[in-house]
Amino acid sequence: MDYMTLKEASEKWGVSSRQVNYYCVEGRIPGAVKMAGVWLLPKDAVKPVDGRTKEGRAQK
């Protein structure tokens, strides 16, 4: 399986690398693994929905 780093994912998804780190810590990216202190994400991973925005929240 091919992996990408936090920096590569942040550029791909248009968010900060810190935000991608939060996604990894919370377990919101399936297949993400931490090796030697570095998060590795699958190349085909999709960006999780951001619950902080109106578009990301569940509609009531």
C-alpha distance matrix in Angstrom:
0.0 3.8 6.5 10.2 13.4 16.3 18.2 15.9 15.6 19.4 20.2 18.1 19.8 23.2 23.6 24.1 21.5 23.7 23.3 19.5 20.1 22.5 20.0 17.6 20.6 21.9 18.7 18.7 15.0 13.1 10.0 11.4 11.9 14.7 14.5 17.8 19.1 16.4 14.4 10.8 9.9 7.1 8.1 9.5 11.5 15.2 18.0 19.9 23.6 25.9 28.7 31.0 31.9 34.0 31.4 28.9 31.6 32.4 35.5 38.6
3.8 0.0 3.8 7.0 10.5 13.6 15.1 12.5 12.7 16.5 16.9 15.1 17.2 20.3 21.0 21.4 18.9 21.5 21.3 17.6 18.4 21.2 18.9 16.8 20.0 21.6 18.9 18.5 14.7 13.8 10.9 11.3 12.1 14.3 14.1 17.1 18.0 14.9 13.0 9.2 8.4 6.0 5.7 8.4 10.5 14.1 16.5 19.0 22.6 24.6 27.7 29.7 30.4 32.8 30.2 27.9 30.9 32.1 35.1 38.3
6.5 3.8 0.0 3.8 6.9 10.0 11.8 9.7 9.8 13.4 14.4 13.1 15.0 17.8 18.0 18.1 15.3 17.8 17.9 14.1 14.8 17.7 15.8 13.5 16.8 18.6 16.3 16.1 12.4 12.2 9.6 8.7 9.5 11.3 11.5 14.4 14.8 11.4 9.4 5.7 5.2 4.5 5.1 8.5 9.3 12.7 14.5 16.8 20.5 22.1 25.2 26.9 27.9 30.5 28.2 25.8 28.7 30.3 33.4 36.6
10.2 7.0 3.8 0.0 3.8 6.8 8.1 5.9 6.6 10.0 10.8 10.1 12.2 14.6 14.8 14.7 12.0 14.9 15.2 11.6 12.7 15.8 14.3 12.6 16.0 18.0 16.3 15.8 12.4 13.3 11.4 9.6 10.7 11.7 12.3 14.6 14.2 10.5 8.6 5.7 5.3 6.2 5.6 9.2 9.4 12.1 13.0 15.7 19.2 20.3 23.6 24.8 25.7 28.6 26.4 24.3 27.3 29.3 32.4 35.6
13.4 10.5 6.9 3.8 0.0 3.8 5.4 5.2 6.3 8.6 10.1 10.7 12.3 14.0 13.4 12.4 9.2 11.9 12.9 9.7 10.0 13.6 13.0 11.2 14.1 16.6 15.6 15.5 12.7 14.3 12.7 9.9 10.4 10.2 10.9 12.6 11.5 7.7 6.3 5.2 6.3 8.9 9.1 12.3 11.5 13.7 13.6 15.9 19.2 19.6 22.8 23.6 24.9 28.0 26.4 24.1 27.0 29.3 32.5 35.6
16.3 13.6 10.0 6.8 3.8 0.0 3.8 5.5 5.1 6.0 8.7 9.8 10.4 11.6 10.2 8.9 5.5 8.2 9.2 6.3 6.8 10.4 10.2 9.2 11.9 14.3 14.1 13.7 11.6 14.1 13.4 10.2 11.2 10.8 12.4 13.8 11.7 8.2 6.5 7.0 7.4 10.6 11.0 13.5 11.8 13.0 11.9 13.8 16.8 16.7 19.7 20.2 21.7 25.0 23.7 21.4 24.2 26.8 29.9 33.0
18.2 15.1 11.8 8.1 5.4 3.8 0.0 3.8 5.5 5.1 6.3 8.6 10.0 10.3 9.6 8.0 5.5 9.1 10.5 8.5 9.6 13.0 13.2 12.8 15.3 17.6 17.6 16.9 14.8 17.4 16.8 13.8 14.8 14.2 15.3 16.1 14.1 10.8 9.9 10.1 10.5 13.0 12.3 15.0 13.9 14.7 13.5 15.9 18.5 18.1 21.4 21.4 22.4 25.8 24.4 22.6 25.7 28.5 31.4 34.6
15.9 12.5 9.7 5.9 5.2 5.5 3.8 0.0 3.8 5.5 5.3 6.2 8.7 9.9 10.4 10.3 8.4 12.1 12.6 10.0 11.9 15.0 14.2 13.8 17.0 18.9 18.2 17.1 14.4 16.6 15.8 13.5 15.0 15.2 16.2 17.6 16.2 12.5 11.1 10.0 9.4 11.0 9.4 12.1 11.7 12.7 12.3 15.4 18.2 18.4 22.0 22.4 23.0 26.0 24.2 22.6 25.9 28.4 31.2 34.6
15.6 12.7 9.8 6.6 6.3 5.1 5.5 3.8 0.0 3.8 5.4 5.0 6.0 8.2 8.3 9.0 7.5 10.7 10.1 7.2 9.9 12.5 11.1 11.2 14.6 15.9 15.2 13.6 11.1 13.6 13.5 11.4 13.7 14.5 16.3 18.3 16.5 12.9 10.5 9.5 7.8 9.5 8.4 10.2 8.8 9.4 8.6 11.6 14.4 14.9 18.4 19.2 19.8 22.7 20.8 19.0 22.2 24.7 27.5 30.9
19.4 16.5 13.4 10.0 8.6 6.0 5.1 5.5 3.8 0.0 3.8 5.5 5.3 5.6 5.0 5.4 5.0 8.4 8.0 6.4 9.3 11.6 11.0 12.0 14.9 16.2 16.3 14.6 13.0 16.1 16.5 14.0 16.1 16.4 18.3 19.8 17.5 14.2 12.2 12.3 11.0 13.1 12.1 13.6 11.9 11.4 9.4 12.0 14.1 13.6 17.2 17.2 17.7 21.0 19.5 17.9 21.2 24.0 26.7 30.0
20.2 16.9 14.4 10.8 10.1 8.7 6.3 5.3 5.4 3.8 0.0 3.8 5.6 5.2 6.8 7.8 8.1 11.7 11.5 10.2 13.1 15.4 14.7 15.7 18.6 19.9 19.9 17.9 16.0 18.8 18.9 16.8 18.9 19.2 20.8 22.1 20.1 16.7 15.0 14.5 13.2 14.5 12.6 14.2 13.3 12.9 11.4 14.6 16.4 16.2 19.8 19.7 19.6 22.6 20.9 19.9 23.4 26.2 28.6 32.1
18.1 15.1 13.1 10.1 10.7 9.8 8.6 6.2 5.0 5.5 3.8 0.0 3.8 5.8 8.2 10.3 10.5 13.8 12.7 10.8 14.1 16.1 14.5 15.5 18.9 19.7 19.0 16.7 14.4 16.8 17.2 15.7 18.3 19.4 21.1 23.0 21.4 17.8 15.5 14.2 12.0 12.5 10.1 11.0 10.5 9.8 9.1 12.7 14.7 15.3 19.1 19.6 19.2 21.8 19.5 18.6 22.2 24.6 26.9 30.5
19.8 17.2 15.0 12.2 12.3 10.4 10.0 8.7 6.0 5.3 5.6 3.8 0.0 3.8 5.7 8.7 9.8 12.4 10.4 9.0 12.7 13.9 12.2 14.0 17.2 17.4 17.1 14.4 12.8 15.7 16.9 15.4 18.4 19.6 21.9 23.9 21.8 18.5 15.8 15.1 12.6 13.4 11.8 11.9 10.3 8.5 6.5 9.7 11.2 11.6 15.4 15.9 15.4 18.1 15.9 14.8 18.5 21.0 23.3 26.9
23.2 20.3 17.8 14.6 14.0 11.6 10.3 9.9 8.2 5.6 5.2 5.8 3.8 0.0 3.8 7.0 9.3 11.8 10.1 10.0 13.5 14.6 13.8 15.9 18.7 19.0 19.4 16.9 15.8 19.0 20.2 18.3 21.0 21.6 23.8 25.4 23.0 19.8 17.6 17.4 15.5 16.8 15.2 15.6 14.0 12.2 9.7 12.3 13.0 12.3 15.9 15.4 14.9 17.7 16.1 15.5 19.1 22.1 24.1 27.6
23.6 21.0 18.0 14.8 13.4 10.2 9.6 10.4 8.3 5.0 6.8 8.2 5.7 3.8 0.0 3.8 6.6 8.3 6.5 7.3 10.5 11.3 11.1 13.5 15.7 16.2 17.2 15.0 14.5 18.0 19.3 17.0 19.4 19.7 22.2 23.5 20.7 17.9 15.8 16.4 14.9 16.9 16.1 16.7 14.4 12.8 9.6 11.3 12.0 10.5 13.9 13.1 13.4 16.7 15.7 14.6 17.8 21.0 23.4 26.6
24.1 21.4 18.1 14.7 12.4 8.9 8.0 10.3 9.0 5.4 7.8 10.3 8.7 7.0 3.8 0.0 3.8 5.3 5.3 6.7 8.8 10.1 11.1 12.9 14.6 15.8 17.2 15.7 15.3 18.9 19.8 16.9 18.7 18.2 20.4 21.3 18.2 15.8 14.3 15.6 14.9 17.6 17.2 18.5 16.2 15.2 12.2 13.5 14.6 12.7 15.7 14.6 15.6 19.3 18.7 17.3 20.1 23.4 26.0 29.0
21.5 18.9 15.3 12.0 9.2 5.5 5.5 8.4 7.5 5.0 8.1 10.5 9.8 9.3 6.6 3.8 0.0 3.8 5.4 5.1 6.2 8.8 9.9 10.6 12.4 14.3 15.4 14.6 13.7 17.1 17.4 14.2 15.5 14.7 16.7 17.5 14.5 12.0 10.7 12.3 12.2 15.3 15.4 17.2 14.9 14.8 12.3 13.7 15.7 14.3 17.2 16.7 18.2 21.8 21.1 19.2 21.9 25.0 27.9 30.8
23.7 21.5 17.8 14.9 11.9 8.2 9.1 12.1 10.7 8.4 11.7 13.8 12.4 11.8 8.3 5.3 3.8 0.0 3.8 5.4 4.9 6.4 8.8 9.8 10.5 12.4 14.3 14.0 14.1 17.6 18.2 14.9 15.9 14.7 17.2 17.7 14.3 12.6 11.4 13.8 14.0 17.4 18.1 19.6 16.8 16.5 13.7 14.0 15.6 13.6 15.8 15.1 17.3 21.0 20.9 18.6 20.8 24.0 27.0 29.6
23.3 21.3 17.9 15.2 12.9 9.2 10.5 12.6 10.1 8.0 11.5 12.7 10.4 10.1 6.5 5.3 5.4 3.8 0.0 3.8 5.3 5.0 6.4 8.8 9.9 10.7 12.6 11.4 11.9 15.7 17.0 14.2 16.0 15.7 18.7 19.8 16.6 14.7 12.5 14.4 13.6 16.5 17.2 18.0 14.9 13.9 10.7 10.6 11.8 9.8 12.2 11.7 13.8 17.5 17.2 14.8 17.1 20.2 23.2 26.0
19.5 17.6 14.1 11.6 9.7 6.3 8.5 10.0 7.2 6.4 10.2 10.8 9.0 10.0 7.3 6.7 5.1 5.4 3.8 0.0 3.8 5.4 5.0 6.4 8.8 10.0 10.7 9.6 9.0 12.6 13.6 10.7 12.7 12.8 15.8 17.4 14.6 12.1 9.5 10.8 9.7 12.8 13.6 14.6 11.5 11.2 8.7 9.2 11.6 10.8 13.6 14.1 15.9 19.3 18.3 15.7 18.3 21.0 24.2 27.1
20.1 18.4 14.8 12.7 10.0 6.8 9.6 11.9 9.9 9.3 13.1 14.1 12.7 13.5 10.5 8.8 6.2 4.9 5.3 3.8 0.0 3.8 5.4 5.1 6.2 8.6 9.9 10.1 10.0 13.2 13.7 10.3 11.3 10.5 13.5 14.8 11.6 9.8 7.7 10.2 10.3 13.9 15.5 16.9 13.8 14.2 12.0 11.9 14.3 13.3 15.4 15.9 18.3 21.7 21.2 18.3 20.3 23.0 26.4 29.0
22.5 21.2 17.7 15.8 13.6 10.4 13.0 15.0 12.5 11.6 15.4 16.1 13.9 14.6 11.3 10.1 8.8 6.4 5.0 5.4 3.8 0.0 3.8 5.4 5.1 6.1 8.6 8.6 9.9 13.3 14.7 11.8 13.2 12.8 16.2 17.6 14.3 13.2 10.8 13.2 12.8 16.0 17.8 18.5 15.0 14.7 12.0 10.8 12.5 11.1 12.5 12.9 15.8 19.2 19.0 15.9 17.4 20.1 23.5 25.9
20.0 18.9 15.8 14.3 13.0 10.2 13.2 14.2 11.1 11.0 14.7 14.5 12.2 13.8 11.1 11.1 9.9 8.8 6.4 5.0 5.4 3.8 0.0 3.8 5.6 5.3 6.3 5.2 6.3 9.9 11.8 9.5 11.8 12.5 16.1 18.2 15.5 13.8 10.6 12.0 10.6 13.3 15.2 15.3 11.7 11.2 8.9 7.5 9.8 9.5 11.3 12.7 15.1 18.2 17.3 14.1 15.9 18.1 21.6 24.2
17.6 16.8 13.5 12.6 11.2 9.2 12.8 13.8 11.2 12.0 15.7 15.5 14.0 15.9 13.5 12.9 10.6 9.8 8.8 6.4 5.1 5.4 3.8 0.0 3.8 5.4 5.1 6.0 5.8 8.6 9.5 6.5 8.2 8.8 12.5 14.8 12.3 10.8 7.5 9.1 8.5 11.5 14.0 14.8 11.4 12.2 10.9 10.1 13.0 13.2 14.9 16.5 18.9 21.9 21.0 17.6 19.4 21.3 24.9 27.4
20.6 20.0 16.8 16.0 14.1 11.9 15.3 17.0 14.6 14.9 18.6 18.9 17.2 18.7 15.7 14.6 12.4 10.5 9.9 8.8 6.2 5.1 5.6 3.8 0.0 3.8 5.4 7.7 8.9 11.2 12.1 9.3 9.8 9.5 13.2 14.9 12.1 11.7 9.3 11.8 11.9 15.0 17.7 18.5 15.1 15.7 14.1 12.6 15.0 14.5 15.5 16.8 19.8 22.8 22.4 18.9 20.0 22.0 25.7 27.8
21.9 21.6 18.6 18.0 16.6 14.3 17.6 18.9 15.9 16.2 19.9 19.7 17.4 19.0 16.2 15.8 14.3 12.4 10.7 10.0 8.6 6.1 5.3 5.4 3.8 0.0 3.8 5.6 8.3 10.5 12.5 10.6 12.0 12.6 16.4 18.4 15.8 15.2 12.5 14.3 13.5 16.1 18.7 18.7 15.0 15.0 13.3 10.9 12.7 12.4 12.8 14.6 17.6 20.3 19.9 16.3 17.0 18.6 22.4 24.3
18.7 18.9 16.3 16.3 15.6 14.1 17.6 18.2 15.2 16.3 19.9 19.0 17.1 19.4 17.2 17.2 15.4 14.3 12.6 10.7 9.9 8.6 6.3 5.1 5.4 3.8 0.0 3.8 5.6 6.9 9.0 7.8 9.7 11.3 15.0 17.7 15.8 14.8 11.6 12.5 11.3 13.3 16.3 16.1 12.5 13.1 12.3 10.2 12.8 13.6 14.4 16.8 19.3 21.7 20.8 17.1 18.1 19.3 23.0 25.1
18.7 18.5 16.1 15.8 15.5 13.7 16.9 17.1 13.6 14.6 17.9 16.7 14.4 16.9 15.0 15.7 14.6 14.0 11.4 9.6 10.1 8.6 5.2 6.0 7.7 5.6 3.8 0.0 3.8 6.3 9.4 8.7 11.6 13.6 17.3 20.1 18.1 16.4 12.9 13.3 11.1 12.6 15.0 14.1 10.4 10.0 9.0 6.5 9.1 10.4 11.6 14.4 16.4 18.6 17.3 13.7 15.1 16.3 20.0 22.5
15.0 14.7 12.4 12.4 12.7 11.6 14.8 14.4 11.1 13.0 16.0 14.4 12.8 15.8 14.5 15.3 13.7 14.1 11.9 9.0 10.0 9.9 6.3 5.8 8.9 8.3 5.6 3.8 0.0 3.8 6.3 5.8 9.4 11.9 15.3 18.4 16.8 14.6 10.8 10.3 7.6 8.8 11.3 10.6 7.0 7.7 7.7 6.9 10.4 12.3 14.3 16.9 18.5 20.8 18.9 15.7 17.7 18.9 22.4 25.2
13.1 13.8 12.2 13.3 14.3 14.1 17.4 16.6 13.6 16.1 18.8 16.8 15.7 19.0 18.0 18.9 17.1 17.6 15.7 12.6 13.2 13.3 9.9 8.6 11.2 10.5 6.9 6.3 3.8 0.0 3.8 5.6 8.9 12.2 15.2 18.8 17.9 15.8 12.2 10.9 8.3 8.2 11.3 10.3 7.4 9.1 10.4 9.8 13.2 15.5 17.3 20.2 21.6 23.6 21.5 18.3 20.1 20.7 24.2 26.8
10.0 10.9 9.6 11.4 12.7 13.4 16.8 15.8 13.5 16.5 18.9 17.2 16.9 20.2 19.3 19.8 17.4 18.2 17.0 13.6 13.7 14.7 11.8 9.5 12.1 12.5 9.0 9.4 6.3 3.8 0.0 3.8 6.3 10.0 12.4 16.1 15.9 13.8 10.5 8.5 6.5 6.2 9.9 9.9 8.0 10.9 12.6 12.8 16.4 18.5 20.6 23.2 24.7 26.9 24.8 21.7 23.7 24.5 27.9 30.5
11.4 11.3 8.7 9.6 9.9 10.2 13.8 13.5 11.4 14.0 16.8 15.7 15.4 18.3 17.0 16.9 14.2 14.9 14.2 10.7 10.3 11.8 9.5 6.5 9.3 10.6 7.8 8.7 5.8 5.6 3.8 0.0 3.8 7.0 9.8 13.3 12.5 10.3 6.8 5.6 4.5 6.5 10.0 11.0 8.7 11.3 12.1 12.4 16.1 17.5 19.7 21.8 23.6 26.2 24.5 21.3 23.4 24.7 28.3 30.9
11.9 12.1 9.5 10.7 10.4 11.2 14.8 15.0 13.7 16.1 18.9 18.3 18.4 21.0 19.4 18.7 15.5 15.9 16.0 12.7 11.3 13.2 11.8 8.2 9.8 12.0 9.7 11.6 9.4 8.9 6.3 3.8 0.0 3.8 6.4 10.0 9.7 8.3 5.7 5.3 6.6 8.9 12.4 14.0 12.2 15.0 15.6 15.9 19.5 20.6 22.6 24.5 26.6 29.4 27.9 24.6 26.5 27.9 31.6 34.1
14.7 14.3 11.3 11.7 10.2 10.8 14.2 15.2 14.5 16.4 19.2 19.4 19.6 21.6 19.7 18.2 14.7 14.7 15.7 12.8 10.5 12.8 12.5 8.8 9.5 12.6 11.3 13.6 11.9 12.2 10.0 7.0 3.8 0.0 3.8 6.7 6.0 5.4 4.3 6.1 8.8 11.7 14.8 16.9 15.1 17.7 17.7 17.9 21.4 21.8 23.7 25.2 27.6 30.6 29.5 26.3 28.1 29.8 33.5 35.9
14.5 14.1 11.5 12.3 10.9 12.4 15.3 16.2 16.3 18.3 20.8 21.1 21.9 23.8 22.2 20.4 16.7 17.2 18.7 15.8 13.5 16.2 16.1 12.5 13.2 16.4 15.0 17.3 15.3 15.2 12.4 9.8 6.4 3.8 0.0 3.8 5.4 5.3 6.4 7.3 10.7 13.2 15.9 18.6 17.4 20.3 20.6 21.3 24.8 25.3 27.4 28.7 31.0 34.2 32.9 29.8 31.8 33.5 37.2 39.7
17.8 17.1 14.4 14.6 12.6 13.8 16.1 17.6 18.3 19.8 22.1 23.0 23.9 25.4 23.5 21.3 17.5 17.7 19.8 17.4 14.8 17.6 18.2 14.8 14.9 18.4 17.7 20.1 18.4 18.8 16.1 13.3 10.0 6.7 3.8 0.0 3.8 5.6 8.4 10.1 13.8 16.5 18.9 21.8 20.6 23.4 23.3 24.0 27.4 27.5 29.5 30.4 32.9 36.2 35.2 32.2 34.1 36.1 39.7 42.1
19.1 18.0 14.8 14.2 11.5 11.7 14.1 16.2 16.5 17.5 20.1 21.4 21.8 23.0 20.7 18.2 14.5 14.3 16.6 14.6 11.6 14.3 15.5 12.3 12.1 15.8 15.8 18.1 16.8 17.9 15.9 12.5 9.7 6.0 5.4 3.8 0.0 3.8 6.7 9.7 13.1 16.4 18.7 21.4 19.7 22.0 21.4 21.8 25.0 24.6 26.5 27.2 29.8 33.2 32.5 29.5 31.3 33.5 37.1 39.5
16.4 14.9 11.4 10.5 7.7 8.2 10.8 12.5 12.9 14.2 16.7 17.8 18.5 19.8 17.9 15.8 12.0 12.6 14.7 12.1 9.8 13.2 13.8 10.8 11.7 15.2 14.8 16.4 14.6 15.8 13.8 10.3 8.3 5.4 5.3 5.6 3.8 0.0 3.8 6.4 9.9 13.2 15.1 18.1 16.5 18.9 18.4 19.4 22.7 22.6 24.9 25.6 27.9 31.3 30.2 27.4 29.6 31.8 35.3 38.0
14.4 13.0 9.4 8.6 6.3 6.5 9.9 11.1 10.5 12.2 15.0 15.5 15.8 17.6 15.8 14.3 10.7 11.4 12.5 9.5 7.7 10.8 10.6 7.5 9.3 12.5 11.6 12.9 10.8 12.2 10.5 6.8 5.7 4.3 6.4 8.4 6.7 3.8 0.0 3.8 6.5 10.2 12.4 14.9 13.0 15.3 14.9 15.8 19.2 19.4 21.8 22.9 25.0 28.3 27.0 24.1 26.3 28.4 31.9 34.6
10.8 9.2 5.7 5.7 5.2 7.0 10.1 10.0 9.5 12.3 14.5 14.2 15.1 17.4 16.4 15.6 12.3 13.8 14.4 10.8 10.2 13.2 12.0 9.1 11.8 14.3 12.5 13.3 10.3 10.9 8.5 5.6 5.3 6.1 7.3 10.1 9.7 6.4 3.8 0.0 3.8 6.8 9.1 11.8 10.6 13.5 14.1 15.5 19.2 20.1 22.8 24.2 25.9 28.9 27.2 24.4 26.9 28.7 32.1 35.0
9.9 8.4 5.2 5.3 6.3 7.4 10.5 9.4 7.8 11.0 13.2 12.0 12.6 15.5 14.9 14.9 12.2 14.0 13.6 9.7 10.3 12.8 10.6 8.5 11.9 13.5 11.3 11.1 7.6 8.3 6.5 4.5 6.6 8.8 10.7 13.8 13.1 9.9 6.5 3.8 0.0 3.8 6.3 8.4 6.9 9.8 10.8 12.5 16.2 17.6 20.4 22.2 23.5 26.3 24.2 21.5 24.2 25.8 29.1 32.2
7.1 6.0 4.5 6.2 8.9 10.6 13.0 11.0 9.5 13.1 14.5 12.5 13.4 16.8 16.9 17.6 15.3 17.4 16.5 12.8 13.9 16.0 13.3 11.5 15.0 16.1 13.3 12.6 8.8 8.2 6.2 6.5 8.9 11.7 13.2 16.5 16.4 13.2 10.2 6.8 3.8 0.0 3.8 5.4 5.3 9.0 11.2 13.2 17.0 19.0 21.9 24.1 25.0 27.3 24.8 22.3 25.1 26.3 29.5 32.6
8.1 5.7 5.1 5.6 9.1 11.0 12.3 9.4 8.4 12.1 12.6 10.1 11.8 15.2 16.1 17.2 15.4 18.1 17.2 13.6 15.5 17.8 15.2 14.0 17.7 18.7 16.3 15.0 11.3 11.3 9.9 10.0 12.4 14.8 15.9 18.9 18.7 15.1 12.4 9.1 6.3 3.8 0.0 3.8 5.6 8.7 11.1 14.0 17.4 19.5 22.8 24.6 25.0 27.3 24.6 22.6 25.7 27.1 30.0 33.3
9.5 8.4 8.5 9.2 12.3 13.5 15.0 12.1 10.2 13.6 14.2 11.0 11.9 15.6 16.7 18.5 17.2 19.6 18.0 14.6 16.9 18.5 15.3 14.8 18.5 18.7 16.1 14.1 10.6 10.3 9.9 11.0 14.0 16.9 18.6 21.8 21.4 18.1 14.9 11.8 8.4 5.4 3.8 0.0 3.8 6.5 9.8 12.5 15.6 18.3 21.4 23.7 23.7 25.6 22.6 20.7 23.7 24.8 27.5 30.8
11.5 10.5 9.3 9.4 11.5 11.8 13.9 11.7 8.8 11.9 13.3 10.5 10.3 14.0 14.4 16.2 14.9 16.8 14.9 11.5 13.8 15.0 11.7 11.4 15.1 15.0 12.5 10.4 7.0 7.4 8.0 8.7 12.2 15.1 17.4 20.6 19.7 16.5 13.0 10.6 6.9 5.3 5.6 3.8 0.0 3.8 6.7 8.9 12.4 14.9 17.9 20.3 20.7 22.7 19.9 17.6 20.5 21.7 24.6 27.9
15.2 14.1 12.7 12.1 13.7 13.0 14.7 12.7 9.4 11.4 12.9 9.8 8.5 12.2 12.8 15.2 14.8 16.5 13.9 11.2 14.2 14.7 11.2 12.2 15.7 15.0 13.1 10.0 7.7 9.1 10.9 11.3 15.0 17.7 20.3 23.4 22.0 18.9 15.3 13.5 9.8 9.0 8.7 6.5 3.8 0.0 3.8 6.3 9.2 12.0 15.1 17.5 17.4 19.2 16.3 14.2 17.3 18.6 21.3 24.7
18.0 16.5 14.5 13.0 13.6 11.9 13.5 12.3 8.6 9.4 11.4 9.1 6.5 9.7 9.6 12.2 12.3 13.7 10.7 8.7 12.0 12.0 8.9 10.9 14.1 13.3 12.3 9.0 7.7 10.4 12.6 12.1 15.6 17.7 20.6 23.3 21.4 18.4 14.9 14.1 10.8 11.2 11.1 9.8 6.7 3.8 0.0 3.8 6.5 8.6 12.0 13.9 14.1 16.2 13.7 11.5 14.8 16.7 19.5 22.9
19.9 19.0 16.8 15.7 15.9 13.8 15.9 15.4 11.6 12.0 14.6 12.7 9.7 12.3 11.3 13.5 13.7 14.0 10.6 9.2 11.9 10.8 7.5 10.1 12.6 10.9 10.2 6.5 6.9 9.8 12.8 12.4 15.9 17.9 21.3 24.0 21.8 19.4 15.8 15.5 12.5 13.2 14.0 12.5 8.9 6.3 3.8 0.0 3.8 6.3 9.0 11.6 12.3 14.3 12.2 9.2 11.9 13.6 16.8 19.9
23.6 22.6 20.5 19.2 19.2 16.8 18.5 18.2 14.4 14.1 16.4 14.7 11.2 13.0 12.0 14.6 15.7 15.6 11.8 11.6 14.3 12.5 9.8 13.0 15.0 12.7 12.8 9.1 10.4 13.2 16.4 16.1 19.5 21.4 24.8 27.4 25.0 22.7 19.2 19.2 16.2 17.0 17.4 15.6 12.4 9.2 6.5 3.8 0.0 3.8 6.1 9.0 9.0 10.6 8.5 5.4 8.3 10.3 13.2 16.5
25.9 24.6 22.1 20.3 19.6 16.7 18.1 18.4 14.9 13.6 16.2 15.3 11.6 12.3 10.5 12.7 14.3 13.6 9.8 10.8 13.3 11.1 9.5 13.2 14.5 12.4 13.6 10.4 12.3 15.5 18.5 17.5 20.6 21.8 25.3 27.5 24.6 22.6 19.4 20.1 17.6 19.0 19.5 18.3 14.9 12.0 8.6 6.3 3.8 0.0 3.8 5.5 6.2 8.9 8.0 5.0 7.6 10.7 13.6 16.6
28.7 27.7 25.2 23.6 22.8 19.7 21.4 22.0 18.4 17.2 19.8 19.1 15.4 15.9 13.9 15.7 17.2 15.8 12.2 13.6 15.4 12.5 11.3 14.9 15.5 12.8 14.4 11.6 14.3 17.3 20.6 19.7 22.6 23.7 27.4 29.5 26.5 24.9 21.8 22.8 20.4 21.9 22.8 21.4 17.9 15.1 12.0 9.0 6.1 3.8 0.0 3.8 5.5 7.5 7.9 4.6 5.1 8.3 11.3 13.8
31.0 29.7 26.9 24.8 23.6 20.2 21.4 22.4 19.2 17.2 19.7 19.6 15.9 15.4 13.1 14.6 16.7 15.1 11.7 14.1 15.9 12.9 12.7 16.5 16.8 14.6 16.8 14.4 16.9 20.2 23.2 21.8 24.5 25.2 28.7 30.4 27.2 25.6 22.9 24.2 22.2 24.1 24.6 23.7 20.3 17.5 13.9 11.6 9.0 5.5 3.8 0.0 3.8 6.9 8.5 6.7 7.1 10.8 13.0 15.3
31.9 30.4 27.9 25.7 24.9 21.7 22.4 23.0 19.8 17.7 19.6 19.2 15.4 14.9 13.4 15.6 18.2 17.3 13.8 15.9 18.3 15.8 15.1 18.9 19.8 17.6 19.3 16.4 18.5 21.6 24.7 23.6 26.6 27.6 31.0 32.9 29.8 27.9 25.0 25.9 23.5 25.0 25.0 23.7 20.7 17.4 14.1 12.3 9.0 6.2 5.5 3.8 0.0 3.8 5.4 5.2 6.4 10.1 11.5 14.2
34.0 32.8 30.5 28.6 28.0 25.0 25.8 26.0 22.7 21.0 22.6 21.8 18.1 17.7 16.7 19.3 21.8 21.0 17.5 19.3 21.7 19.2 18.2 21.9 22.8 20.3 21.7 18.6 20.8 23.6 26.9 26.2 29.4 30.6 34.2 36.2 33.2 31.3 28.3 28.9 26.3 27.3 27.3 25.6 22.7 19.2 16.2 14.3 10.6 8.9 7.5 6.9 3.8 0.0 3.8 5.5 5.4 8.3 8.5 11.2
31.4 30.2 28.2 26.4 26.4 23.7 24.4 24.2 20.8 19.5 20.9 19.5 15.9 16.1 15.7 18.7 21.1 20.9 17.2 18.3 21.2 19.0 17.3 21.0 22.4 19.9 20.8 17.3 18.9 21.5 24.8 24.5 27.9 29.5 32.9 35.2 32.5 30.2 27.0 27.2 24.2 24.8 24.6 22.6 19.9 16.3 13.7 12.2 8.5 8.0 7.9 8.5 5.4 3.8 0.0 3.8 5.7 8.0 8.5 12.0
28.9 27.9 25.8 24.3 24.1 21.4 22.6 22.6 19.0 17.9 19.9 18.6 14.8 15.5 14.6 17.3 19.2 18.6 14.8 15.7 18.3 15.9 14.1 17.6 18.9 16.3 17.1 13.7 15.7 18.3 21.7 21.3 24.6 26.3 29.8 32.2 29.5 27.4 24.1 24.4 21.5 22.3 22.6 20.7 17.6 14.2 11.5 9.2 5.4 5.0 4.6 6.7 5.2 5.5 3.8 0.0 3.8 6.6 8.8 12.2
31.6 30.9 28.7 27.3 27.0 24.2 25.7 25.9 22.2 21.2 23.4 22.2 18.5 19.1 17.8 20.1 21.9 20.8 17.1 18.3 20.3 17.4 15.9 19.4 20.0 17.0 18.1 15.1 17.7 20.1 23.7 23.4 26.5 28.1 31.8 34.1 31.3 29.6 26.3 26.9 24.2 25.1 25.7 23.7 20.5 17.3 14.8 11.9 8.3 7.6 5.1 7.1 6.4 5.4 5.7 3.8 0.0 3.8 6.2 9.0
32.4 32.1 30.3 29.3 29.3 26.8 28.5 28.4 24.7 24.0 26.2 24.6 21.0 22.1 21.0 23.4 25.0 24.0 20.2 21.0 23.0 20.1 18.1 21.3 22.0 18.6 19.3 16.3 18.9 20.7 24.5 24.7 27.9 29.8 33.5 36.1 33.5 31.8 28.4 28.7 25.8 26.3 27.1 24.8 21.7 18.6 16.7 13.6 10.3 10.7 8.3 10.8 10.1 8.3 8.0 6.6 3.8 0.0 3.8 6.4
35.5 35.1 33.4 32.4 32.5 29.9 31.4 31.2 27.5 26.7 28.6 26.9 23.3 24.1 23.4 26.0 27.9 27.0 23.2 24.2 26.4 23.5 21.6 24.9 25.7 22.4 23.0 20.0 22.4 24.2 27.9 28.3 31.6 33.5 37.2 39.7 37.1 35.3 31.9 32.1 29.1 29.5 30.0 27.5 24.6 21.3 19.5 16.8 13.2 13.6 11.3 13.0 11.5 8.5 8.5 8.8 6.2 3.8 0.0 3.8
38.6 38.3 36.6 35.6 35.6 33.0 34.6 34.6 30.9 30.0 32.1 30.5 26.9 27.6 26.6 29.0 30.8 29.6 26.0 27.1 29.0 25.9 24.2 27.4 27.8 24.3 25.1 22.5 25.2 26.8 30.5 30.9 34.1 35.9 39.7 42.1 39.5 38.0 34.6 35.0 32.2 32.6 33.3 30.8 27.9 24.7 22.9 19.9 16.5 16.6 13.8 15.3 14.2 11.2 12.0 12.2 9.0 6.4 3.8 0.0
